Every structure is written in structure tokens, then in C-alpha cells.
């Protein structure tokens, strides 16, 4: 099973400790896919700076295919992070060379050699999903906490799995959100609820999944871990509840250590 992850990357810079870790939604999903035994590629852009070299080297060590990563003159994206009671708090974000990234036709051809393509809200790649899906490849999109953002609206009609995050709304409100989003989504809509677990809606039935209890060190990467676990199980032909349980189990591993991976 091969998953192509395209879009944003960054260096997560922890202001309190001075530590820095490679990250970014598609990058994390690629690494977690490899951790679970799948094959993964990452497509995006890094800067010609030290951070770009660090990110590429780290991905290569994890076995992720980075043959379609562009190294552009300039800086790699940086996200400033602090940890408060185990939860990550994001500060300033410098998008760097990713600000100008857009998938090329060659990128599209590369993506379509995989079983599934996933991207996210800040990846500048949502418009690629229609072309990928038209060629018979499964697609997924992570809208983070903004399922109604413009990029998410463009991705929704072309997503076999549409993820978003909401740890504040109650179940009745989330059911309404899932129903509304499913109206334009050809696949399943999944909301990640932090400590409350997750919910999914396939147009007919709602599914609920709790968390896997564990010691929380750092919640960064939890959602991306859930996505990787869910998507690999989906590719394996598993039903939605099993996919959700796989996601929860994988997330529990990630939040037990500092940094995304």
C-alpha cells in the first residue's frame, strides 16, 4: 500500500526548550505510514537553508521517498511551538518557500502512481485532488480546525476521506456539521475530537471511537497519526470502525514522546 503525501512541511521550533523537529501534516502522515509498515512519498518544497537539509535527511532516514521534493532558494517553513500541560500551543508561522509551491503536471503523474493521495489545509495542493481522483486514485484531505475554509471547500467534493478537528463542539452539533459536509463529500467525513476521540459519517450511519488511554507527553502529531492509521486500514479494506480504532491506536503511540516523530 502506497500513500503519497503532498503539501506543507515545517520545522517545529520549541521556544521553551530550544529543540527543533521536522513536521507538517503531509510530512508527518508520510512518516507515520512508514512506521505502520506502508510505503510513503512526500511531495513539497523546502528551502536551501539548514532546516531544509535537516528535513530531507530526516525523511530519508525514515524511508520516505523524497524524489519529488523541490529545494528552492530561500528558507524552510518554521512553526513556533510551546507546550502547556502537554498540549501544543502554536505561535508565529513563517511559510518560507512553501508559499509559492503548487503541484506540477509531473507531480500529478507521480501522485497517481500511488494507491492514495492526501494533502491538507496549508499545502497549496487542494486543486490537485480533482485530477488525481479522476484518474481512479483515492484521495484524502485534512482541513484541521477550518472545514469551511476556501481550500477545504475546494477539496471537499474530491475527497474520499475528509478529516477535520473539533474538540469543543458537542455530539449534536458535530452530527450537524458532519451531515452538512457530507452533502458535498463523495466519501466519508471524519472529525478528530482530541481527548474525546473521533466521529465519522458515511451518509447513512454515525460512528464513534474513543481514545486509547496513555501517558500524554506531547500532543503534536496526534491527529496526523490518526490519519495515517485510518488511511492504511482503509486501503486494507477494513470497515470504518476498524479504521478509526487503528487511528486511535497510532495516535496513542505518538503522544507518548516529544515532537511529531
C-alpha positions as a Markdown table, in Angstrom:
| # | Residue | x | y | z |
|---|---|---|---|---|
| 1 | Unk | 0.0 | 0.0 | 0.0 |
| 2 | Unk | 1.5 | 3.3 | -1.1 |
| 3 | Unk | 0.4 | 6.7 | 0.1 |
| 4 | Unk | 1.5 | 10.0 | -1.4 |
| 5 | Unk | 1.5 | 13.0 | 1.0 |
| 6 | Unk | 1.7 | 16.4 | -0.7 |
| 7 | Unk | 1.8 | 19.9 | 0.7 |
| 8 | Unk | 3.1 | 21.8 | 3.7 |
| 9 | Unk | 6.2 | 21.0 | 5.7 |
| 10 | Unk | 7.9 | 22.9 | 8.5 |
| 11 | Unk | 10.4 | 22.8 | 11.3 |
| 12 | Unk | 8.6 | 22.8 | 14.7 |
| 13 | Unk | 10.7 | 25.0 | 16.8 |
| 14 | Unk | 10.0 | 24.6 | 20.6 |
| 15 | Unk | 10.7 | 28.0 | 22.1 |
| 16 | Unk | 10.8 | 26.8 | 25.7 |
| 17 | Unk | 13.5 | 24.1 | 25.2 |
| 18 | Unk | 15.3 | 25.3 | 22.0 |
| 19 | Unk | 14.6 | 21.9 | 20.4 |
| 20 | Unk | 13.5 | 21.7 | 16.7 |
| 21 | Unk | 11.8 | 18.8 | 14.9 |
| 22 | Unk | 10.7 | 18.2 | 11.3 |
| 23 | Unk | 6.9 | 18.3 | 10.9 |
| 24 | Unk | 4.0 | 19.5 | 8.9 |
| 25 | Unk | 0.8 | 17.5 | 8.2 |
| 26 | Unk | 1.7 | 15.6 | 5.0 |
| 27 | Unk | 5.3 | 15.1 | 6.2 |
| 28 | Unk | 4.0 | 13.6 | 9.5 |
| 29 | Unk | 1.5 | 11.3 | 7.7 |
| 30 | Unk | 4.2 | 10.0 | 5.5 |
| 31 | Unk | 6.5 | 9.1 | 8.4 |
| 32 | Unk | 3.6 | 7.5 | 10.4 |
| 33 | Unk | 2.6 | 5.5 | 7.3 |
| 34 | Unk | 6.2 | 4.1 | 7.2 |
| 35 | Unk | 6.1 | 3.4 | 10.9 |
| 36 | Unk | 2.9 | 1.3 | 10.3 |
| 37 | Unk | 4.6 | -0.7 | 7.5 |
| 38 | Unk | 3.2 | 1.1 | 4.5 |
| 39 | Unk | 5.1 | 2.8 | 1.7 |
| 40 | Unk | 5.1 | 6.6 | 1.6 |
| 41 | Unk | 6.2 | 9.5 | -0.6 |
| 42 | Unk | 6.3 | 13.2 | 0.3 |
| 43 | Unk | 6.0 | 15.9 | -2.3 |
| 44 | Unk | 6.6 | 19.6 | -1.4 |
| 45 | Unk | 9.2 | 22.3 | -1.3 |
| 46 | Unk | 12.0 | 23.0 | 1.2 |
| 47 | Unk | 14.4 | 25.9 | 1.4 |
| 48 | Unk | 18.1 | 25.9 | 0.6 |
| 49 | Unk | 18.9 | 26.5 | 4.3 |
| 50 | Unk | 20.0 | 24.2 | 7.1 |
| 51 | Unk | 16.4 | 23.4 | 8.0 |
| 52 | Unk | 15.7 | 22.1 | 4.5 |
| 53 | Unk | 18.6 | 19.8 | 4.7 |
| 54 | Unk | 17.5 | 18.6 | 8.2 |
| 55 | Unk | 14.0 | 17.8 | 7.0 |
| 56 | Unk | 15.1 | 15.9 | 3.9 |
| 57 | Unk | 17.7 | 14.0 | 5.8 |
| 58 | Unk | 15.2 | 13.0 | 8.5 |
| 59 | Unk | 12.6 | 11.9 | 5.9 |
| 60 | Unk | 15.2 | 9.8 | 4.1 |
| 61 | Unk | 16.3 | 8.1 | 7.3 |
| 62 | Unk | 12.6 | 7.1 | 7.9 |
| 63 | Unk | 12.5 | 5.6 | 4.4 |
| 64 | Unk | 10.1 | 8.2 | 2.9 |
| 65 | Unk | 10.5 | 8.8 | -0.9 |
| 66 | Unk | 11.5 | 12.4 | -1.3 |
| 67 | Unk | 12.4 | 12.2 | -5.0 |
| 68 | Unk | 9.8 | 14.9 | -5.9 |
| 69 | Unk | 10.7 | 17.4 | -3.2 |
| 70 | Unk | 11.9 | 20.7 | -4.6 |
| 71 | Unk | 14.8 | 22.5 | -3.0 |
| 72 | Unk | 14.2 | 26.2 | -3.6 |
| 73 | Unk | 16.4 | 29.2 | -2.8 |
| 74 | Unk | 15.2 | 30.6 | 0.5 |
| 75 | Unk | 14.0 | 29.5 | 3.9 |
| 76 | Unk | 12.2 | 26.4 | 5.0 |
| 77 | Unk | 8.9 | 26.9 | 6.8 |
| 78 | Unk | 9.1 | 27.3 | 10.6 |
| 79 | Unk | 6.4 | 26.9 | 13.2 |
| 80 | Unk | 7.0 | 28.1 | 16.7 |
| 81 | Unk | 5.6 | 25.9 | 19.4 |
| 82 | Unk | 5.2 | 25.9 | 23.2 |
| 83 | Unk | 3.9 | 23.1 | 25.4 |
| 84 | Unk | 1.4 | 23.9 | 28.1 |
| 85 | Unk | 0.2 | 20.9 | 30.3 |
| 86 | Unk | 1.1 | 18.5 | 27.5 |
| 87 | Unk | -0.8 | 20.4 | 24.8 |
| 88 | Unk | 1.0 | 22.1 | 21.9 |
| 89 | Unk | 0.4 | 25.9 | 21.5 |
| 90 | Unk | 1.3 | 27.3 | 18.1 |
| 91 | Unk | 2.8 | 30.7 | 17.8 |
| 92 | Unk | 4.2 | 32.5 | 14.8 |
| 93 | Unk | 4.4 | 30.6 | 11.5 |
| 94 | Unk | 6.8 | 31.5 | 8.6 |
| 95 | Unk | 5.7 | 29.7 | 5.5 |
| 96 | Unk | 9.1 | 30.2 | 3.7 |
| 97 | Unk | 9.4 | 28.7 | 0.2 |
| 98 | Unk | 6.2 | 26.7 | 0.6 |
| 99 | Unk | 4.3 | 29.9 | 0.0 |
| 100 | Unk | 5.0 | 29.5 | -3.8 |
| 101 | Unk | 4.5 | 25.7 | -4.0 |
| 102 | Unk | 1.9 | 24.4 | -6.5 |
| 103 | Unk | 1.8 | 20.8 | -7.9 |
| 104 | Unk | 3.1 | 20.4 | -11.4 |
| 105 | Unk | 1.8 | 18.0 | -14.0 |
| 106 | Unk | 4.8 | 15.8 | -13.3 |
| 107 | Unk | 3.8 | 15.9 | -9.7 |
| 108 | Unk | 0.3 | 14.8 | -10.6 |
| 109 | Unk | 1.7 | 11.8 | -12.6 |
| 110 | Unk | 3.9 | 10.8 | -9.7 |
| 111 | Unk | 1.0 | 11.0 | -7.2 |
| 112 | Unk | -1.2 | 8.9 | -9.4 |
| 113 | Unk | 1.3 | 6.0 | -9.2 |
| 114 | Unk | 0.2 | 5.6 | -5.5 |
| 115 | Unk | -2.9 | 4.0 | -4.0 |
| 116 | Unk | -4.0 | 7.1 | -2.2 |
| 117 | Unk | -3.1 | 10.8 | -2.1 |
| 118 | Unk | -3.5 | 13.0 | 1.0 |
| 119 | Unk | -3.0 | 16.7 | 1.5 |
| 120 | Unk | -4.0 | 19.4 | 3.9 |
| 121 | Unk | -5.3 | 22.9 | 4.5 |
| 122 | Unk | -1.9 | 24.7 | 4.1 |
| 123 | Unk | -0.5 | 22.6 | 1.3 |
| 124 | Unk | -1.5 | 24.6 | -1.7 |
| 125 | Unk | -2.4 | 21.3 | -3.3 |
| 126 | Unk | -6.2 | 21.0 | -2.9 |
| 127 | Unk | -6.8 | 21.7 | -6.6 |
| 128 | Unk | -4.8 | 18.5 | -7.4 |
| 129 | Unk | -7.3 | 16.2 | -5.8 |
| 130 | Unk | -9.9 | 16.5 | -8.6 |
| 131 | Unk | -7.3 | 15.5 | -11.2 |
| 132 | Unk | -6.0 | 12.7 | -9.0 |
| 133 | Unk | -9.4 | 11.3 | -8.2 |
| 134 | Unk | -10.4 | 11.5 | -11.9 |
| 135 | Unk | -7.7 | 9.0 | -12.6 |
| 136 | Unk | -9.0 | 6.5 | -10.2 |
| 137 | Unk | -6.8 | 7.2 | -7.2 |
| 138 | Unk | -8.3 | 7.6 | -3.7 |
| 139 | Unk | -7.9 | 11.0 | -2.1 |
| 140 | Unk | -8.0 | 12.4 | 1.5 |
| 141 | Unk | -7.9 | 15.9 | 2.9 |
| 142 | Unk | -7.2 | 17.3 | 6.4 |
| 143 | Unk | -9.0 | 20.6 | 7.0 |
| 144 | Unk | -7.6 | 21.0 | 10.5 |
| 145 | Unk | -9.9 | 23.2 | 12.5 |
| 146 | Unk | -11.3 | 25.0 | 9.4 |
| 147 | Unk | -13.6 | 22.7 | 7.4 |
| 148 | Unk | -15.3 | 25.7 | 5.8 |
| 149 | Unk | -12.1 | 27.5 | 4.7 |
| 150 | Unk | -11.7 | 28.1 | 1.0 |
| 151 | Unk | -9.1 | 25.4 | 0.4 |
| 152 | Unk | -11.3 | 22.9 | 2.3 |
| 153 | Unk | -14.4 | 23.8 | 0.2 |
| 154 | Unk | -12.3 | 23.2 | -3.0 |
| 155 | Unk | -11.1 | 19.8 | -1.6 |
| 156 | Unk | -14.4 | 18.5 | -0.2 |
| 157 | Unk | -16.1 | 17.4 | -3.5 |
| 158 | Unk | -13.0 | 15.5 | -4.4 |
| 159 | Unk | -12.2 | 13.7 | -1.1 |
| 160 | Unk | -12.8 | 10.1 | -0.4 |
| 161 | Unk | -12.0 | 10.9 | 3.2 |
| 162 | Unk | -12.4 | 14.4 | 4.6 |
| 163 | Unk | -10.9 | 15.0 | 8.0 |
| 164 | Unk | -11.2 | 18.0 | 10.3 |
| 165 | Unk | -10.6 | 18.7 | 14.0 |
| 166 | Unk | -13.1 | 20.0 | 16.6 |
| 167 | Unk | -12.6 | 19.3 | 20.3 |
| 168 | Unk | -15.1 | 22.0 | 21.5 |
| 169 | Unk | -18.4 | 21.1 | 20.0 |
| 170 | Unk | -20.8 | 18.6 | 21.5 |
| 171 | Unk | -22.1 | 15.5 | 19.7 |
| 172 | Unk | -25.4 | 17.0 | 18.4 |
| 173 | Unk | -23.5 | 20.0 | 16.9 |
| 174 | Unk | -20.9 | 17.7 | 15.3 |
| 175 | Unk | -23.6 | 15.5 | 13.8 |
| 176 | Unk | -25.0 | 18.5 | 12.1 |
| 177 | Unk | -21.5 | 19.5 | 10.8 |
| 178 | Unk | -20.9 | 16.0 | 9.5 |
| 179 | Unk | -24.2 | 15.9 | 7.8 |
| 180 | Unk | -23.7 | 19.3 | 6.1 |
| 181 | Unk | -20.1 | 18.4 | 5.0 |
| 182 | Unk | -21.2 | 15.0 | 3.7 |
| 183 | Unk | -23.7 | 16.8 | 1.3 |
| 184 | Unk | -20.7 | 17.8 | -0.9 |
| 185 | Unk | -18.3 | 14.9 | 0.0 |
| 186 | Unk | -18.4 | 11.7 | -2.1 |
| 187 | Unk | -16.7 | 9.8 | 0.7 |
| 188 | Unk | -16.7 | 9.6 | 4.5 |
| 189 | Unk | -16.3 | 12.7 | 6.8 |
| 190 | Unk | -14.3 | 12.3 | 10.0 |
| 191 | Unk | -13.9 | 14.7 | 12.9 |
| 192 | Unk | -11.0 | 14.3 | 15.3 |
| 193 | Unk | -12.1 | 15.4 | 18.8 |
| 194 | Unk | -8.8 | 15.3 | 20.8 |
| 195 | Unk | -9.4 | 13.6 | 24.1 |
| 196 | Unk | -13.0 | 12.8 | 23.2 |
| 197 | Unk | -11.9 | 10.5 | 20.4 |
| 198 | Unk | -13.4 | 10.8 | 16.9 |
| 199 | Unk | -16.7 | 10.6 | 14.9 |
| 200 | Unk | -17.3 | 9.6 | 11.3 |
| 201 | Unk | -20.3 | 9.8 | 9.0 |
| 202 | Unk | -20.7 | 7.9 | 5.7 |
| 203 | Unk | -24.1 | 9.4 | 4.8 |
| 204 | Unk | -26.1 | 6.7 | 6.4 |
| 205 | Unk | -24.6 | 6.0 | 9.8 |
| 206 | Unk | -22.6 | 7.8 | 12.5 |
| 207 | Unk | -19.6 | 6.0 | 14.1 |
| 208 | Unk | -17.9 | 6.8 | 17.4 |
| 209 | Unk | -14.4 | 6.0 | 18.6 |
| 210 | Unk | -12.7 | 6.7 | 21.9 |
| 211 | Unk | -9.1 | 7.3 | 22.6 |
| 212 | Unk | -6.5 | 4.7 | 23.7 |
| 213 | Unk | -5.6 | 5.7 | 27.3 |
| 214 | Unk | -1.9 | 6.6 | 27.6 |
| 215 | Unk | 0.5 | 9.0 | 29.3 |
| 216 | Unk | 0.5 | 12.3 | 27.4 |
| 217 | Unk | 3.9 | 13.9 | 26.8 |
| 218 | Unk | 3.2 | 16.0 | 23.7 |
| 219 | Unk | 0.1 | 16.0 | 21.6 |
| 220 | Unk | 1.8 | 17.3 | 18.4 |
| 221 | Unk | 1.3 | 14.8 | 15.6 |
| 222 | Unk | -1.7 | 13.1 | 17.2 |
| 223 | Unk | -4.1 | 14.0 | 14.5 |
| 224 | Unk | -1.7 | 13.1 | 11.7 |
| 225 | Unk | -1.0 | 9.8 | 13.4 |
| 226 | Unk | -4.8 | 9.1 | 13.5 |
| 227 | Unk | -5.0 | 9.9 | 9.8 |
| 228 | Unk | -2.2 | 7.6 | 8.8 |
| 229 | Unk | -3.7 | 4.7 | 10.8 |
| 230 | Unk | -7.1 | 5.3 | 9.4 |
| 231 | Unk | -6.0 | 5.5 | 5.8 |
| 232 | Unk | -3.8 | 2.4 | 5.9 |
| 233 | Unk | -6.6 | 0.4 | 7.3 |
| 234 | Unk | -9.0 | 1.9 | 4.7 |
| 235 | Unk | -6.6 | 0.7 | 2.0 |
| 236 | Unk | -6.5 | -2.7 | 3.6 |
| 237 | Unk | -10.3 | -2.9 | 3.0 |
| 238 | Unk | -11.2 | -2.5 | 6.7 |
| 239 | Unk | -14.6 | -1.0 | 7.7 |
| 240 | Unk | -14.9 | 2.5 | 9.1 |
| 241 | Unk | -14.9 | 1.5 | 12.8 |
| 242 | Unk | -11.7 | -0.5 | 12.4 |
| 243 | Unk | -10.1 | 2.4 | 10.6 |
| 244 | Unk | -11.0 | 4.7 | 13.4 |
| 245 | Unk | -9.7 | 2.3 | 16.0 |
| 246 | Unk | -6.4 | 2.0 | 14.1 |
| 247 | Unk | -6.1 | 5.7 | 14.0 |
| 248 | Unk | -6.7 | 6.0 | 17.8 |
| 249 | Unk | -4.1 | 3.3 | 18.5 |
| 250 | Unk | -1.5 | 5.0 | 16.3 |
| 251 | Unk | -2.2 | 8.4 | 17.9 |
| 252 | Unk | -1.6 | 7.0 | 21.4 |
| 253 | Unk | 2.0 | 6.0 | 20.3 |
| 254 | Unk | 2.8 | 9.5 | 19.1 |
| 255 | Unk | 1.7 | 11.5 | 22.1 |
| 256 | Unk | 3.9 | 9.4 | 24.4 |
| 257 | Unk | 7.0 | 11.3 | 23.3 |
| 258 | Unk | 8.2 | 14.8 | 22.5 |
| 259 | Unk | 7.9 | 16.1 | 18.9 |
| 260 | Unk | 5.9 | 14.8 | 16.0 |
| 261 | Unk | 8.4 | 11.9 | 15.3 |
